Amino acid sequence: MKNALALLTVAGCLLIYLTACNKTNSVAPSYVRVFTIDPTLTPQDVYINNQVQISGLTYGNDTSQIGISPGTYHIGFANTGTTNTSTDYSIDFDAGKNYLMFLLNNNGTMQAEAFDESFLRMGLDTTEIRFFNFSHDAPLMDVGIKNTDTSKLDTTYTFYTKRYFNDVYLNHTYTNFIRMRAGTYYVKLRYADTTIAFDSIKLSFSVHRSYTILVHGNYSGNTSAPFVIDTLVH
């Protein structure tokens, strides 16, 4: 099953000090989008500097971009309907940059990962991509990209090898974009060190755009939150 992340409308939940409007100086604001991509999580309230900013964020949904003044913020989470926040995270937001924040359950502990959404957009006919694996039970996988689909047995265009759940936490080089020629491709997820694809999706990558491809949901066949390949366009 492939679908796009739904947009969660967040109304009336932002404090004045977090808005993008800055009348006292000309420092460019930061922007952050918050996603919950873990089906094991109950609805979450997101706290920024000990104040609730987002309420009832559920699996498969995200916020709109939130404008904030650059600086270091304390981020906390609580199950919706409670005030017992999880361990505080201190996250730095730089001026003029956009960030993606993903909420997930890492071995029973709530975890927030914030990633710079900056992009290259270089070259006359190029695009760029990166790949995140947020599926707890997906097999160790290689990621191949090919512009034909004559067979699911192929080894060319392997962009990533041995990707596993939340490996970006330990290897931040995976957060970097890889530049490639724009066009339509088949993105294939293969069992690691084999030529067999267990899932595939056809995607069109436009010139001078950046894409985050991410997988989430239950690979094991749990129909309440099936395995999904999503793309975020920057």
C-alpha positions as CSV (number, residue, x, y, z in Angstrom):
1,M,0.0,0.0,0.0
2,K,1.3,3.4,-1.0
3,N,-0.1,6.7,0.1
4,A,0.8,10.2,1.0
5,L,1.0,11.5,4.6
6,A,-2.2,13.3,5.5
7,L,-2.0,16.9,6.7
8,L,-3.2,17.6,10.2
9,T,-4.6,21.1,10.6
10,V,-3.4,22.7,13.7
11,A,-5.4,25.8,14.6
12,G,-5.0,28.1,17.5
13,C,-2.3,26.1,19.2
14,L,0.9,28.2,18.6
15,L,2.2,30.7,21.1
16,I,3.1,34.2,20.0
17,Y,6.8,33.7,20.6
18,L,6.9,30.8,18.2
19,T,5.4,32.7,15.2
20,A,7.5,33.6,12.2
21,C,6.8,37.3,12.6
22,N,9.8,39.1,14.2
23,K,9.3,42.8,14.6
24,T,12.4,43.5,16.7
25,N,15.1,42.3,14.2
26,S,15.6,40.9,10.7
27,V,16.8,37.4,11.7
28,A,15.3,34.9,9.3
29,P,12.9,32.5,11.1
30,S,13.2,28.7,11.2
31,Y,10.4,26.4,10.2
32,V,9.6,22.9,11.4
33,R,7.1,20.2,10.4
34,V,6.3,17.5,12.9
35,F,5.4,14.0,11.7
36,T,4.4,10.9,13.6
37,I,5.4,7.8,11.6
38,D,5.2,5.1,14.3
39,P,1.9,3.1,14.5
40,T,2.8,1.9,18.0
41,L,2.3,5.5,19.3
42,T,-0.9,6.7,20.9
43,P,-2.0,10.3,20.0
44,Q,0.7,12.7,21.2
45,D,0.8,16.3,22.5
46,V,4.0,18.1,21.6
47,Y,5.4,20.6,24.1
48,I,7.9,23.3,23.2
49,N,9.5,25.0,26.1
50,N,7.0,23.4,28.4
51,Q,3.9,24.7,26.6
52,V,1.6,22.6,24.5
53,Q,2.0,23.5,20.8
54,I,0.4,20.6,19.0
55,S,-2.4,18.4,20.4
56,G,-3.6,15.0,19.4
57,L,-1.0,14.2,16.6
58,T,-1.8,10.7,15.4
59,Y,0.0,8.2,13.2
60,G,0.2,9.1,9.6
61,N,-0.3,12.8,10.1
62,D,1.8,15.8,10.2
63,T,1.6,19.5,11.1
64,S,1.9,22.4,8.7
65,Q,5.1,24.3,8.8
66,I,5.5,26.1,12.1
67,G,7.5,29.3,12.1
68,I,9.8,29.8,15.1
69,S,12.5,32.2,16.1
70,P,16.0,30.6,15.7
71,G,17.5,29.2,18.9
72,T,17.5,26.2,21.2
73,Y,14.2,24.8,22.3
74,H,13.2,22.1,24.8
75,I,10.9,19.6,23.1
76,G,8.7,17.2,25.1
77,F,5.8,14.8,24.5
78,A,2.8,13.4,26.4
79,N,0.0,11.0,25.5
80,T,-3.0,13.1,24.6
81,G,-5.1,13.7,27.7
82,T,-2.2,13.5,30.1
83,T,0.4,16.0,31.3
84,N,3.2,13.5,31.9
85,T,5.8,14.6,29.4
86,S,8.6,12.3,28.2
87,T,12.3,13.1,28.6
88,D,13.2,16.6,27.3
89,Y,15.0,17.0,24.1
90,S,17.1,20.1,23.4
91,I,17.1,20.9,19.7
92,D,18.9,23.8,17.9
93,F,17.1,25.5,15.1
94,D,19.3,27.7,12.9
95,A,18.1,30.9,11.2
96,G,16.6,30.5,7.7
97,K,16.5,26.7,7.8
98,N,13.6,24.2,7.5
99,Y,13.4,21.1,9.6
100,L,11.5,17.8,9.6
101,M,10.8,16.2,13.0
102,F,9.8,12.6,13.3
103,L,8.2,11.1,16.4
104,L,8.8,7.4,16.9
105,N,9.0,4.7,19.6
106,N,12.6,3.4,19.9
107,N,12.6,0.3,22.1
108,G,9.9,1.6,24.4
109,T,11.2,5.1,24.6
110,M,9.7,8.1,22.8
111,Q,12.2,9.6,20.5
112,A,12.2,12.8,18.4
113,E,14.5,13.1,15.4
114,A,14.9,16.5,13.7
115,F,16.5,16.7,10.3
116,D,17.6,19.7,8.3
117,E,15.4,20.0,5.2
118,S,18.1,22.0,3.3
119,F,18.7,20.9,-0.3
120,L,21.2,21.4,-3.1
121,R,19.1,21.8,-6.3
122,M,22.2,22.0,-8.5
123,G,22.5,21.3,-12.2
124,L,20.3,21.9,-15.2
125,D,18.5,18.5,-15.2
126,T,19.1,17.1,-11.8
127,T,17.0,16.2,-8.7
128,E,18.1,14.8,-5.4
129,I,16.8,12.2,-3.0
130,R,17.4,10.6,0.4
131,F,15.9,7.5,2.1
132,F,14.7,7.0,5.7
133,N,13.6,3.6,7.2
134,F,11.1,4.0,10.0
135,S,9.4,0.6,9.8
136,H,10.2,-1.4,13.0
137,D,9.8,-4.9,11.5
138,A,10.9,-4.4,7.9
139,P,13.8,-6.6,6.7
140,L,17.3,-5.4,6.3
141,M,17.1,-3.8,2.9
142,D,19.0,-2.5,-0.1
143,V,17.4,0.4,-2.0
144,G,17.7,0.3,-5.8
145,I,16.6,2.9,-8.3
146,K,16.1,2.0,-11.9
147,N,14.3,3.7,-14.9
148,T,12.9,0.5,-16.3
149,D,11.1,-2.4,-14.7
150,T,11.7,-5.3,-17.0
151,S,12.4,-7.6,-14.1
152,K,12.5,-7.6,-10.3
153,L,15.8,-9.3,-10.5
154,D,18.3,-6.5,-10.8
155,T,21.4,-5.2,-9.1
156,T,22.1,-1.9,-10.8
157,Y,21.5,1.5,-9.4
158,T,21.9,0.5,-5.8
159,F,21.8,3.8,-3.9
160,Y,21.7,2.4,-0.3
161,T,22.7,-0.9,1.2
162,K,21.7,-2.7,4.5
163,R,19.2,0.0,5.6
164,Y,17.5,-0.8,8.9
165,F,15.0,0.9,11.3
166,N,16.0,4.4,12.3
167,D,19.6,3.9,11.1
168,V,19.8,7.7,10.5
169,Y,20.0,8.1,14.3
170,L,23.5,6.5,14.3
171,N,24.6,7.4,10.7
172,H,23.7,11.0,9.9
173,T,25.3,10.8,6.5
174,Y,22.0,9.1,5.5
175,T,20.3,12.5,6.0
176,N,22.3,13.9,3.1
177,F,20.6,14.1,-0.3
178,I,22.0,12.2,-3.3
179,R,22.0,14.1,-6.6
180,M,20.7,12.3,-9.7
181,R,19.2,13.0,-13.1
182,A,15.5,14.0,-13.0
183,G,13.0,11.6,-14.5
184,T,10.7,8.7,-13.7
185,Y,12.1,5.7,-11.8
186,Y,11.2,2.5,-10.0
187,V,12.4,2.6,-6.4
188,K,12.9,-1.0,-5.4
189,L,13.3,-2.3,-1.9
190,R,15.4,-5.5,-2.0
191,Y,16.3,-8.0,0.7
192,A,19.8,-7.1,1.6
193,D,22.5,-8.8,-0.5
194,T,20.0,-10.3,-2.8
195,T,18.5,-9.4,-6.2
196,I,14.9,-9.9,-5.0
197,A,12.7,-6.8,-4.5
198,F,10.0,-7.2,-1.9
199,D,8.4,-3.9,-2.7
200,S,8.6,-1.3,-5.5
201,I,7.1,2.1,-6.3
202,K,7.2,4.2,-9.5
203,L,8.1,7.8,-8.8
204,S,8.7,10.9,-10.9
205,F,11.4,13.2,-9.7
206,S,11.3,16.8,-11.1
207,V,14.1,19.0,-12.0
208,H,15.4,21.2,-9.1
209,R,13.3,19.5,-6.5
210,S,14.4,17.4,-3.4
211,Y,12.6,14.3,-2.2
212,T,12.7,12.3,1.1
213,I,11.6,8.8,0.5
214,L,10.5,7.1,3.7
215,V,9.0,3.7,4.7
216,H,6.9,3.1,7.8
217,G,4.1,0.9,9.0
218,N,4.1,-2.8,9.7
219,Y,5.9,-5.0,7.2
220,S,4.5,-8.1,9.0
221,G,1.1,-7.7,7.5
222,N,-0.7,-6.0,10.3
223,T,-3.6,-4.4,8.4
224,S,-4.1,-1.7,11.1
225,A,-1.0,0.1,9.9
226,P,0.3,-1.6,6.7
227,F,3.7,-1.1,5.2
228,V,3.9,2.2,3.3
229,I,6.4,3.9,1.0
230,D,5.9,7.7,1.2
231,T,7.6,10.7,-0.5
232,L,8.0,14.2,0.9
233,V,8.7,16.9,-1.5
234,H,10.9,19.8,-0.5
